[in-house]
Structures are given as C-alpha cells and as structure tokens.
Amino acid sequence: MQKGSAVIYLQLVRKKNLLLPVQLMLCFVVLSVPQVEVKVEEGSDSVILPCKTTPDLPEDTRVEWTRSEVGLITVHEYSNRNDDLMTQDEVYRDRTKMNEDLLRTGDLSLTLKQPKVKDTGRYICTIYRDKDILRQKVVLQVKGQRSIYRSEVNVVDTGSQFVILPCNTTPDLPEDSTVEWTRSDLGLITVHEYSNRNDELMTQDEVYRDRTKMNEDLLRTGDLSLTLKQPKVKDTGRYICTIYRDKDILRQKVVLQVKGQCCKLRSEVSFLDTGHRSEIFFMLIHRTISILVQSFSGSPGSPGCSWGFWRSFFSFAAVFHVR
C-alpha cells in the first residue's frame, strides 16, 4: 500500500498586524493502492471488481463504487451497514452486489452482473474509514463476442403462415446497433435491415417486400429473430444475421428449408359411350386452386352429368389420363 500526502489545514488569527499560527489540524490521510486490471467476455454471468482492506472495519464505514471516465457516476454505495442505492445510475440498476459480511472480512469487492462492452472503463472503490480515505482503482475491459454461431431451422411446409429465423445475442444493445439479414446463396441480397432504431428497407430485395418483420423491443431483449411470412419453396437457402455493435461484429447463420406440399388424387370415370374405364391422376403442388370436376351418372341411353368444385393448397396442377 502506498501512502499519499497528508492534507493539513493551518488556522491563522490576526493579532495586531501579524498573522500567527494558533492551531495545526490533521484532517485526513488519503491512501491509495496500485490499480487492478480485470478482463471478461460479454455474455458472462458476472465479473468481480476487487477491493480489499483490513478486516473488522468500524460500523460507520462507508464504501462508494464510482465510475470515473463518465463524470464520476455512482455504481454502488454502502453505508450504515446497508446498501444505499438512491443515487445509483440506472445503467447499473439490479446489476450490482456486495458481500454481506464485508465489514468483518474487509472484502469490499463489487459483483457486476451481465457485463457488457459499454461497461468497459475505470472504476474507483472509495472507503471512508474513521478519518482515513482509501481508494482503489479497477480497470474493467469487457470484450465483445466475435463468434459465428450456426443454427438450423426446422423444415417448414408451404402453406404455413410464417417461419421464424432465430438470432439472439446479449440484451441491452447500444442504440446505434445495426442488424442486417441477408441471403448468401443468392449473392448476399438484403432480406431485412434495422438501424437507427428503425427498419431500413430501401435496399430490401423485392422478393421479400412486405414479408419480413422483426421484434419491436429487440435492442432491449437481444432477440433479433426475423419473421418471414408465407414461406415458399424458393425461400429455401442460407440466411445470415449480422449484428454491428460498437466495434464488434456478430454473425449467425440460419439454414431454411421449405418443403412443397404434394398430393395425388385418384379418380375413376366411366365413359358412357364405350363402357371403358379410365383413371385420372391429379398431381397438385402449392397454393390454393379450384378444380372444376365433372361427374357422370345414368345409363347409356339417358346420361346425366353434374359439376362441382374441389379446393386445396397448391400452386399448379398436372393431369395424367391413363386408359
């Protein structure tokens, strides 16, 4: 431990035309220790900012954790044997904790939950003990995630109302974060873009026009998933969710496979003029279509017919007539 300069006040009185020293007061002594560097990766559950002193501290000891490079904001405060969070900055609300038996142990370390890149900075632990003030500096560096995650989407069928392409990261993203959804198997075309807290669809490919949607509160939750409406077989491909956050870039790949619906119907028709029987096969794929069906009844002498409609979800019909 390194001892700092003592702060001395000299009280003077005027007697006739002379200034005479009357009282010498030693107000307090400031003690400091070398700063500590702490590194952690974003996405960790917590990080501990160390601060220790002698055990068995007086009950009126007060501890302040502040952050210096952003105007000395209050991170956490302990006084009168309790946490005093009235002046705590909202950025750290519900994210800080100190040990319960800190006065006895002298361990005044601060636990910071869910460290983020924006928590990187200089922190000061200040201890007010009797007439002494002890300060310890901690430099925290939170490294952003740079990993590439891969995610497979369950196969979906055409005719589904929508499919969700998942993309998740840590919550409470900076307001200037940008999110890009692109498709890599078609030359990296833009599927959806979010920046400046709004959807930016100027560069969106026309294939996806009015078919994409992202969550409204995505910066707070970290859920950057994309909802793709009315998935089609031609939507099958590789999608990339790219997050530009501070100086970090996070990419997540999603493989989407859309299966076409297929159904084969078999119908028997009796031709009244010959009595021969034929089979007609309908191969129907995708989208809703209506098929006009003619049915025959009666005898060769008095044939009759009726008409009706048959509907299903397909995009085209192929008719095979086999005799």
C-alpha positions as CSV (number, residue, x, y, z in Angstrom):
1,M,0.0,0.0,0.0
2,Q,1.3,3.4,-0.9
3,K,0.7,6.3,1.4
4,G,-0.5,9.6,-0.1
5,S,0.1,13.2,1.0
6,A,-1.4,14.2,4.3
7,V,-3.9,17.1,4.0
8,I,-3.1,19.8,6.6
9,Y,-5.0,22.9,7.5
10,L,-3.3,25.7,9.3
11,Q,-5.6,28.0,11.2
12,L,-4.4,31.6,11.4
13,V,-5.5,34.6,13.6
14,R,-4.8,38.2,13.2
15,K,-3.1,39.9,16.1
16,K,-2.3,43.5,15.5
17,N,-0.7,43.4,12.1
18,L,0.7,39.9,12.4
19,L,-0.6,36.5,11.3
20,L,0.1,34.0,14.0
21,P,-0.3,30.2,13.8
22,V,-2.7,29.1,16.5
23,Q,-3.8,25.5,15.7
24,L,-2.5,22.8,13.5
25,M,-5.1,20.2,12.4
26,L,-4.5,17.0,10.5
27,C,-7.9,16.4,8.8
28,F,-7.4,13.1,7.0
29,V,-5.0,10.9,5.2
30,V,-5.6,9.6,1.7
31,L,-4.3,6.1,1.0
32,S,-4.1,4.5,-2.4
33,V,-3.1,1.2,-3.9
34,P,-2.0,0.3,-7.4
35,Q,-4.8,-0.1,-9.9
36,V,-6.0,-3.6,-10.9
37,E,-7.0,-4.7,-14.4
38,V,-9.9,-7.1,-14.9
39,K,-10.9,-8.7,-18.2
40,V,-14.1,-10.5,-19.0
41,E,-16.1,-11.5,-22.1
42,E,-19.5,-10.2,-22.8
43,G,-22.1,-12.9,-22.2
44,S,-20.5,-13.9,-18.9
45,D,-22.9,-14.2,-15.9
46,S,-20.9,-11.8,-13.8
47,V,-17.5,-10.2,-13.1
48,I,-15.9,-9.3,-9.7
49,L,-14.2,-5.9,-9.3
50,P,-11.8,-6.5,-6.4
51,C,-11.4,-4.1,-3.5
52,K,-9.9,-5.3,-0.1
53,T,-8.7,-3.7,3.0
54,T,-8.1,-4.6,6.7
55,P,-10.8,-6.6,8.4
56,D,-13.1,-5.6,11.3
57,L,-14.0,-2.2,9.9
58,P,-15.9,0.3,12.0
59,E,-19.7,0.2,11.7
60,D,-19.9,3.7,10.3
61,T,-17.6,2.8,7.4
62,R,-18.9,4.0,4.1
63,V,-18.0,2.5,0.7
64,E,-18.6,4.0,-2.7
65,W,-18.1,2.4,-6.1
66,T,-18.0,5.0,-8.8
67,R,-17.0,5.2,-12.5
68,S,-14.6,8.0,-13.3
69,E,-14.5,8.4,-17.0
70,V,-18.2,9.2,-17.5
71,G,-18.5,12.0,-14.9
72,L,-18.0,10.0,-11.7
73,I,-21.3,8.3,-11.7
74,T,-22.4,6.2,-8.8
75,V,-22.2,2.4,-9.4
76,H,-22.9,1.2,-5.9
77,E,-22.9,2.6,-2.4
78,Y,-22.8,1.0,1.1
79,S,-23.4,3.0,4.3
80,N,-24.9,2.4,7.7
81,R,-24.5,-1.3,7.3
82,N,-26.8,-1.4,4.2
83,D,-26.8,-0.9,0.5
84,D,-27.7,2.7,-0.3
85,L,-28.8,2.8,-4.0
86,M,-30.7,6.1,-4.1
87,T,-28.0,7.7,-6.2
88,Q,-27.1,4.6,-8.3
89,D,-27.0,5.2,-12.0
90,E,-29.9,3.4,-13.8
91,V,-27.4,1.7,-16.1
92,Y,-26.4,-0.5,-13.1
93,R,-29.8,-1.0,-11.6
94,D,-30.3,-4.5,-10.4
95,R,-26.8,-5.5,-11.7
96,T,-24.5,-4.9,-8.7
97,K,-24.0,-6.7,-5.4
98,M,-21.5,-6.5,-2.5
99,N,-20.7,-9.2,0.1
100,E,-23.0,-9.4,3.1
101,D,-20.2,-9.6,5.8
102,L,-17.9,-7.0,4.3
103,L,-17.2,-5.0,7.4
104,R,-15.9,-8.1,9.2
105,T,-13.9,-9.5,6.3
106,G,-12.7,-6.3,4.7
107,D,-13.7,-7.7,1.3
108,L,-15.4,-4.7,-0.4
109,S,-15.4,-6.2,-3.9
110,L,-18.3,-5.5,-6.2
111,T,-20.0,-8.1,-8.3
112,L,-21.3,-6.8,-11.6
113,K,-23.9,-9.0,-13.3
114,Q,-24.2,-9.4,-17.1
115,P,-21.2,-7.3,-18.1
116,K,-21.5,-5.5,-21.4
117,V,-19.0,-3.9,-23.7
118,K,-20.3,-0.5,-22.7
119,D,-19.3,-1.3,-19.0
120,T,-15.6,-1.1,-20.1
121,G,-14.0,1.7,-18.1
122,R,-12.2,2.9,-14.9
123,Y,-13.9,2.1,-11.6
124,I,-13.0,3.6,-8.2
125,C,-13.6,1.9,-4.8
126,T,-13.5,4.6,-2.1
127,I,-13.6,3.6,1.6
128,Y,-14.4,6.2,4.2
129,R,-13.0,4.8,7.5
130,D,-12.6,6.9,10.5
131,K,-10.6,9.9,9.3
132,D,-8.9,8.0,6.5
133,I,-9.9,7.6,2.9
134,L,-8.8,4.6,0.9
135,R,-9.1,4.5,-2.8
136,Q,-8.5,1.6,-5.2
137,K,-8.8,1.8,-8.9
138,V,-10.0,-1.1,-11.1
139,V,-9.9,-1.0,-14.9
140,L,-12.5,-3.2,-16.4
141,Q,-12.3,-4.4,-20.0
142,V,-15.3,-6.3,-21.4
143,K,-14.6,-8.0,-24.7
144,G,-17.4,-8.4,-27.2
145,Q,-18.4,-11.7,-28.7
146,R,-17.0,-12.3,-32.1
147,S,-18.0,-15.9,-32.5
148,I,-20.0,-17.2,-35.5
149,Y,-23.0,-19.3,-34.5
150,R,-24.8,-21.7,-36.7
151,S,-28.4,-22.6,-36.3
152,E,-30.7,-24.9,-38.2
153,V,-34.3,-24.1,-38.7
154,N,-36.9,-27.0,-38.7
155,V,-38.2,-27.8,-42.1
156,V,-41.5,-26.0,-42.8
157,D,-44.1,-26.6,-45.4
158,T,-45.5,-24.1,-47.9
159,G,-48.9,-23.0,-46.8
160,S,-47.6,-22.1,-43.3
161,Q,-48.4,-18.6,-42.3
162,F,-44.8,-17.8,-41.2
163,V,-41.5,-19.1,-40.1
164,I,-39.1,-17.6,-37.5
165,L,-35.4,-17.4,-38.3
166,P,-33.7,-17.3,-34.9
167,C,-30.9,-14.8,-34.0
168,N,-30.2,-13.9,-30.3
169,T,-27.4,-12.0,-28.5
170,T,-27.0,-10.3,-25.2
171,P,-29.7,-7.8,-24.1
172,D,-29.5,-4.0,-23.8
173,L,-27.7,-3.3,-27.1
174,P,-26.4,0.2,-27.9
175,E,-28.9,2.4,-29.7
176,D,-26.6,2.7,-32.7
177,S,-26.5,-1.0,-33.3
178,T,-27.3,-2.2,-36.8
179,V,-28.8,-5.6,-37.8
180,E,-28.7,-7.0,-41.3
181,W,-30.5,-10.1,-42.5
182,T,-29.0,-11.2,-45.8
183,R,-29.2,-14.3,-48.0
184,S,-25.8,-15.7,-49.0
185,D,-26.8,-18.3,-51.6
186,L,-28.2,-15.6,-53.9
187,G,-25.3,-13.2,-53.9
188,L,-25.8,-11.7,-50.4
189,I,-29.1,-10.0,-51.2
190,T,-30.7,-7.9,-48.4
191,V,-33.7,-9.6,-46.7
192,H,-34.2,-7.1,-43.9
193,E,-32.2,-4.3,-42.2
194,Y,-32.6,-2.5,-38.9
195,S,-30.6,0.6,-37.9
196,N,-31.1,3.9,-36.0
197,R,-33.9,2.1,-34.1
198,N,-36.0,1.6,-37.2
199,D,-36.5,-0.8,-40.1
200,E,-34.5,0.3,-43.1
201,L,-36.0,-1.4,-46.2
202,M,-34.7,0.8,-49.0
203,T,-32.2,-2.0,-50.1
204,Q,-34.6,-4.9,-49.4
205,D,-34.9,-7.3,-52.2
206,E,-38.4,-7.2,-53.8
207,V,-38.8,-10.9,-53.3
208,Y,-39.2,-10.2,-49.5
209,R,-41.2,-7.0,-49.8
210,D,-44.0,-6.9,-47.1
211,R,-43.0,-10.4,-45.9
212,T,-40.5,-9.7,-43.2
213,K,-40.8,-8.4,-39.6
214,M,-38.5,-8.0,-36.6
215,N,-39.4,-7.6,-32.9
216,E,-40.2,-4.1,-31.7
217,D,-38.1,-4.2,-28.5
218,L,-35.2,-6.0,-30.0
219,L,-32.4,-3.8,-28.6
220,R,-33.5,-4.3,-25.0
221,T,-34.2,-8.1,-25.3
222,G,-31.4,-9.0,-27.8
223,D,-33.9,-11.1,-29.8
224,L,-33.0,-10.2,-33.4
225,S,-35.0,-13.0,-34.9
226,L,-36.7,-12.5,-38.3
227,T,-40.3,-13.5,-39.1
228,L,-40.7,-14.5,-42.7
229,K,-44.4,-14.5,-43.8
230,Q,-45.8,-17.0,-46.3
231,P,-42.7,-19.1,-46.8
232,K,-42.2,-20.5,-50.3
233,V,-40.1,-23.3,-51.7
234,K,-37.9,-20.6,-53.4
235,D,-37.1,-19.2,-49.9
236,T,-35.1,-22.3,-49.2
237,G,-31.5,-21.1,-48.6
238,R,-28.8,-19.8,-46.3
239,Y,-29.5,-16.7,-44.3
240,I,-27.1,-14.6,-42.3
241,C,-27.9,-12.3,-39.3
242,T,-25.1,-9.7,-38.9
243,I,-25.0,-7.5,-35.8
244,Y,-22.8,-4.4,-35.8
245,R,-22.4,-3.5,-32.2
246,D,-19.8,-0.9,-31.1
247,K,-16.6,-2.2,-32.7
248,D,-17.7,-5.8,-32.8
249,I,-19.4,-7.8,-35.5
250,L,-21.5,-10.9,-34.6
251,R,-22.8,-13.2,-37.3
252,Q,-25.3,-16.1,-37.1
253,K,-26.1,-18.4,-39.9
254,V,-29.5,-19.9,-40.4
255,V,-30.4,-22.6,-42.9
256,L,-34.0,-22.6,-44.0
257,Q,-35.7,-25.4,-45.9
258,V,-39.2,-25.0,-47.2
259,K,-40.9,-28.2,-48.4
260,G,-43.6,-28.1,-51.1
261,Q,-46.9,-29.7,-50.4
262,C,-47.7,-32.6,-52.8
263,C,-50.9,-34.6,-53.0
264,K,-52.0,-37.2,-55.6
265,L,-55.7,-37.8,-56.1
266,R,-57.1,-40.8,-58.0
267,S,-60.5,-40.7,-59.7
268,E,-62.3,-43.3,-61.7
269,V,-64.6,-42.2,-64.5
270,S,-66.9,-44.5,-66.5
271,F,-67.3,-43.3,-70.1
272,L,-70.9,-43.9,-71.0
273,D,-70.4,-44.3,-74.7
274,T,-68.0,-47.2,-74.6
275,G,-68.1,-48.6,-71.1
276,H,-64.3,-48.4,-70.9
277,R,-62.8,-47.3,-67.6
278,S,-60.0,-44.8,-67.3
279,E,-58.0,-43.4,-64.4
280,I,-57.2,-39.8,-64.0
281,F,-54.4,-38.7,-61.7
282,F,-54.0,-35.1,-60.4
283,M,-50.6,-34.1,-59.2
284,L,-51.1,-30.8,-57.4
285,I,-48.4,-28.7,-55.8
286,H,-48.5,-25.5,-53.7
287,R,-51.0,-22.7,-53.4
288,T,-54.8,-22.7,-53.3
289,I,-56.5,-23.7,-56.6
290,S,-60.0,-24.7,-57.6
291,I,-60.6,-27.6,-59.8
292,L,-63.9,-28.0,-61.7
293,V,-64.9,-31.6,-61.6
294,Q,-67.5,-33.2,-63.9
295,S,-69.2,-36.4,-62.8
296,F,-71.4,-38.7,-64.9
297,S,-74.4,-40.7,-63.8
298,G,-77.2,-42.6,-65.5
299,S,-77.3,-45.2,-68.3
300,P,-76.0,-45.1,-71.9
301,G,-79.5,-44.2,-73.1
302,S,-80.0,-41.3,-70.7
303,P,-76.7,-40.0,-69.5
304,G,-76.6,-37.3,-66.9
305,C,-73.8,-35.1,-65.5
306,S,-73.1,-32.7,-62.7
307,W,-70.4,-30.2,-61.9
308,G,-68.6,-29.4,-58.6
309,F,-65.5,-27.6,-57.2
310,W,-62.6,-29.1,-55.3
311,R,-60.2,-26.9,-53.4
312,S,-56.8,-27.3,-51.8
313,F,-53.5,-25.6,-51.2
314,F,-51.3,-26.0,-54.2
315,S,-49.6,-23.9,-56.9
316,F,-50.1,-25.9,-60.1
317,A,-51.9,-29.0,-61.3
318,A,-50.7,-31.8,-63.6
319,V,-53.3,-34.1,-65.0
320,F,-52.4,-37.6,-66.2
321,H,-55.0,-39.6,-68.1
322,V,-54.3,-43.4,-68.2
323,R,-56.5,-45.8,-70.1
